[in-house]
């Protein structure tokens, strides 16, 4: 079979410029979606100190938001395919702004913050926070976790929308590289959250670390409303053959049932979704949630300390590097096959977590731990960019991209929801932070095995050459 090539119309400078304008605005809002989702994870030591919460209370947030997000992204996916990515993105942005503003307003419920003694592992709660209305800190944690979970509902529109829009603008052969750009957006958002939010909370009260990101999302809401176009055709270009799996002809009206059948009846899609679950268990256990609390508890590293900031930026930069390395490899070395590089990614994750355990076992300190987390970020983000950014477009096609992304992203976050309670319990045990590093390794093994069965699988597009 002849290798499919990128059609010349995708290289037209006018088209490339228009796509880039679309991409920048959509991408920036997606990054700020990440900031308005992970600002909580970045501020867990601050919020824990303020409200007097334990690791189990933090686990509520790390369970409920991924759970609601995971369910919502599957349910909302057909809606995004039906109404379009642009409208879905705007709905999500409006909700994200409201929920982040509401979450920050909970500072009004505290009459006296909690008082602690000691640092790190020896830190002890001396006096619980005083909460208005007779609530306990644990009771307030439940209420705030539910509000934060509603934020997860609106956050779920982000990945669906960006994949839906860009599936219509990028050819199959460009999407491994798109997966790398997708990873940049994620990591830029995580830099904003894990580096930016703590600095905001240092110079201003903690609630501003929720309100300022919400203001940026509001600004980008209006920019996307005014300047983003859903499809090339709406921007005045000809109908493009993106070379991915399609449902009927471009002119044919596609029903929701056709979309659901295409995605949910696909063996390949379900195998990719299971692999995505494994990535979610690893990501949410270490890279995207608990590492700030680990640095605080184990190494007494504050959120504005040099080592913390190096870790926050390093996680992002290594993640971006991993996205480009695996994404470009899948395009140029494996000619659009995604599974081989994802297998390599899972193997790298397993090795990285083993090194992470070893770094504290031989007392390499905070810098040794940071190096292991950076390496893990390289492989996690590289694999996630391919699965979430490229494979969902490849196998969903223009008309089912959001539903495919919903299945893949939803399964990842449903699995990730399990980590909130699990990690909260594990890290409360004696030696728990060491067990925390090892427990996700079996998930990396399962992911590598699953994706190995798809080693030679590529989408079945309408054309095999151009």
N, C-alpha and C positions, 0 to 999 in steps of 0.2 A: 504494500500500500504506500502511495506517495505521501511524503510528509507534507502536511498542510502548511502553507505560508501565509504571512500576514498580507492581506490585500492592500494595494497602494493607497486606497482612499483613507485608510487609517493613518497614513503618513503625511497626508495633506497638511501643510503648515497652518492653514486657516482652521481646519478641524482640530488639530493638536492644540492650538492656542485656546479655542473655545472649550475644549475638554479640560484643559488645565485650569481655566477660570472656574468652571463648575467644580472641579476636583478640589481646588484650594478651599472654597467656601464650605463645601460639604465636609471636607476632611477636618477643617478647623473646628466645626461644630461637633464632629464626632470626638475629637480630642477633648473638648471641654465637657462632653458627656462623661468621659472617663474621669475628668477632674471632679465632677459633681457626683461621681459614684464612689471613687476611692479616696476622697478627702476624709471620709470617716476612718478608713483603715489607716491612713497616714497619721491621724490624730488620736488613735486609740490610747497611747500613754497619757496624753493631755486630758482626754475625756474620762479616762479611768481615774485619774487623780482628782478631777473636778467633781465627778458624781459619786466616787467611792465604789466603783464597780470592780468585780473580780473577773478572772478570765472566762468564767462561765457566762457572765453577763455579756461580755464582748462576743462570745460564741453565739448568742441570740441574734445579733446583728449579722454575723457572718453566716448564719443559717437561713434567716428569713429572707434577706434580700436576694441571695442566689436562688432560693426556692421559688420566690415569686417571679423573678426575672426568667428563670428557666421555663416555668409554665407559660408565662406571658409571651415569650418570644416564639413559642410554638403556636399559640392561639392567634397572636397578632400577625403572623407571617402571611397567611392567605389574604388578610386584610390589606397588607402592604402591597402584595402582588395585584390586588384588585384596584386599590385607589392610587397606587403609585408611590414610589419611595419618597418623593419630595413632600407630599401631603402627610405621609406617615411620620416623616422626620419632624415636621413642624408641630404635629400633635404631641410627639414625645418631648420636644423642646419646651413647649408651654408647660407641660406637667412637671418637668425637671426643675424649672425655675420656681414654680409654686412650692414644690416639696422641699427644696433646699432652703428656701426662705423660712418655711414653717419649721424645719428641723432646727435651724439656728435660733428660732424664737423660744425654744425650750430653756434657754438660759434664764428666762423670766420665772421659771418654776422653782429655782434654787434660791433659798434665802441665805444659806451658809454652805459654802463648798466643803467637801470632805477634808479631813486633816490626816496626814500620814507621818510615819516616823521611819527613818532608815532609807536605804537605797537598794535597788536590784533585788536579789533573792531574799534579803533581810527586811525588805520594806513591809511595814505593818500598818493597817488602818487603825488610827487612834480614835477618830471621831467621824461617824457617818455624816454624809451631807444631809442638811435639813431641806426637805422638799415641801412646798406649799400643798395644801389640800390633804394632808395626812398621808401622802404617798411615801413608800419606802424607795430607796435607790433602785432596788430590784424591780419594784412595780413600775417605776418610771422607765427603767430599761426596756420592759416589755412594750410600753406605749410608744417609746421612741423607735424601737425596733420595728414595730408595725408601720409607723409613719415612713421609716426608711425603706421598708419593703414596698410600700406604694410607690416610692421613688423608683424602685426596681422595675415596676410595671412600665412606667414611662421611659425608663432607660432602655427597655427591650426594643423600642422602635429604632434605636440607633444603628445597630449592626444590620438589621433587616433593610433599612433604608439605604445605607451606603452601598451595600452589595447590590440591591435592586437597581439603583441609579447607574452604578458603574458597570454592571453586567451589560448594559445597553450601549456603553461607550467604549469598552475595551474588547479587543479580539482575544480569542482563546490563547493564542501564542504570546500574548502580552501579560497574562494574568499571574504567572509566577512572580514576575517583577511587580505587578500590582499587589500581590500578597506581601511583598517586602515593603511597599509604600503603606499598605494597610497596617503593617507592623510598626512603621514609624509613627503613624497617627496614634496608635495605642500607647506606644512608649512615650511620645510627647505628652499625651494626656496623663500618663503615670508620673512623668517628671513634674508636671504642674501640680499633681496631687501630693506626691511623696516629698518633693522638695519645696514647692511653692506654698502649699497649705500650711506646713509647720512654720514657715517664716511669717506668714500672715498672722498665725496664732501667737507668734512671739511679739510682734509689734502692736497687735490689736487683740481684743478679746476673741476667744475661739470661734464665736458665732460668725465672725466676719470671714472665716475660712470656708463658710458655706454660702454666705451672701455675695461675696465678690465673684466667685465662679458663676453663680446664678446670673449675675449682671452680664457677664461675658456671653453666656448662653442666650440671654435675651437680645443682646446686640446682634449675635449671629443668626438668631431667629429672623430678624428683619432683613439681614443681608441675603439669607437663603430665600426668603420670600420674594425678594425683588430681583435677584440676579441668577438663580439656579434654574436650569432647564432639565426636565425629566429625561428626555430622549434626544438623540441627534436630530430626529425628524422635526421635533418641535422647535429646534434651533435653526431649521432651514436646510439641513443636510439630507442626502438621499438615505433610503433604508439600507442599513448595514447588515451584512451576514457575519455575525460574530463567531461562527464556526463551532458553537457549543451544541449540546443536546437541545432540541427544539420540540415544541408541541405544535404540530400543524404548521401552516404557512403563516408568514408575518401578518397577512391580511385576515386570517381566520380569528373569529372571536373565541377566546379560550375561557372555559368555565372554571369555577373554583374546584369542582369535582375532578376535572381533567388535571389540574395542577396537583391536587392532593394525591391522586392515583399515581401520577408520574414520580413524585418524590417518595411517598410512603410505601410504594410497591417495589422500590428499587433495592436490590440486595447490596449494591455498592454504597448507596446512600446510608443504609443502616450500619454497615461496617465502618464507614467514615464517622458516623455519629458515635459509635462505641469508642472509636479512637479519640474522638473529641472529648468524651466523658473522661478518659484517662488523663488528657491534658488538663481538664478542669480540676481534677482531684489534685494534680501536682501544682498547677498555677496557684490555686486558691489556698493550698496548704502552706506555701512558702513565699513564692515570688510576689504575689499580688495582694497579700493580706497581713501575714503574721510577722514578717521579718522586723518591722520597727519595734514591736513589743519584745522580740527576741533580743535585739541589740540593747534595749533598755534594761531587761531583766538579767541577762547573762553578762553583758560587757559594760553596763552602766553608761551607755552612749546616749547622749541627748539628741533631740531632733534637729538642733542647729549646729551640732559638733561637726568637725571636718569629716570624720570617718562616716557619719550618717549621710552627709551631703554627697560624699564620694560614692557611697553605696547607691543612693537614689539616682544619681546621674549615670553611674556605671551600669546599673541594671537596665536603664533605658538605652544607653549607647550599645551595650553588648546585645541587647534584644534587637535593636535595629540592624546591627551587623549580622546577627543570625537570620533575620528576615531576608536580607539581601543575599546572603550566602546560599541559603536553601532555596529561596525563590528563583534566583537566577539559574541555579543548578537545575531546578526542575524544568525551566524553559529551554535552556541551551544544551544541557548534557542529556537530559531524559526526554526532551522534545514534548513537553506537556504532561508527562507522567508525574503525578504528585506523590504516589506511595513510596518510592525508594527514598526520597529525601526525608519524608516523615519518619520512616523506619530509622534512618540515621539519627534523626532528632531524638527519638525515644531512647535509643542506646546512649546518646550523650547525656540525656537527663539522668538515667540510672547511674552513670559514672559520676556525674556532678554531685548527686546526693550522697554517694559513698564518700567522695572527697570532703564534702561538707561535714559529715560525721567525723571523719578522721581529723579535720582541722582543729576541732575542740578536744578530741581524744588525745592529741599530742601537744595541746596548749599553744596553738599558733596565734591565738588571740583574735581580736576583732578584724584585723586585716586578713588573716587566713580565712575567716568566715566569709568576709566580703568577697574574696576571690572566688570562693566556691559558689556563692549566690550569683555572681556575675556570669560565671560559666553556665550555670543552670538557666539563667535568663536567655543566653544565646540560643540554647536548644529549644527551650519552651516557646519563645516568641517565633523562632523560625518555623517550628512545626505548626503553631497556632495560625500564623499568617497564611500558610499554605492551605490548611484545612478550612479555616474560617473565611479567608479572602479569595482563594482561587478555586478550590474544589467545589464550593457551593455554587459558584457561577458556572463552572464547567458542566456539572451534572444537572443543575437546575435550568440553565439556559436563561435567555432574556425574560421569559414569561413566568418562570417558576423560581427565579433566583432567590427571592425573599423567603419563599416557603422552604427551599433547600437550606438557606442560612438559618432559618428558624429551627429546623430539626437539628442541625449541627450545633448551633450556639445554645439552643435550649437544652439539649442533652448534656452539654458541657456544664452549664450552670446548675442543672438538677443534680448532677454528680457533685459539683462543688458545694452545694448546700449541705451535704453530709459532712464536709470538713469543719464547719463551724463548731458543731457539738463535739466532734471527734478530737479536733486539735485543742479545743478548750479543756477537754478532759485529760488528754495526753500530757499537755504542758503543765497541768496541775500536779502530776505525779512527781515523785523523787526521780531525778534524772530525766524528766519528761522532755526537756528541750533536745536531748540527744535522740530519744525515740522519735521525736517529731521529724528529724531529718531522714530517718530510715523508713518510716511507715509508707511513704508514697512509692518506694522503689518497685514493688510488685505491679503497680499500675503502669509504670514505664515498660515493664516486660510484656504485659498484656497488650499494650498499645502497639509495640513493635511486632508482635506475632500477628495481630489482627491486620495491620497494614501490609504485612508481607504477602497476604493472600491477594492483595490488589496490585502487586508489583508491576504487572504489565497492562493494567486497565487504563484506558483513555475514554473520553466521552465519544458518543456516536453522533457526530454532527451531520448536517445535510450534505457537506462536501468533504472530500478527502484531499483535495488539492485546489490550487487557485492559479 
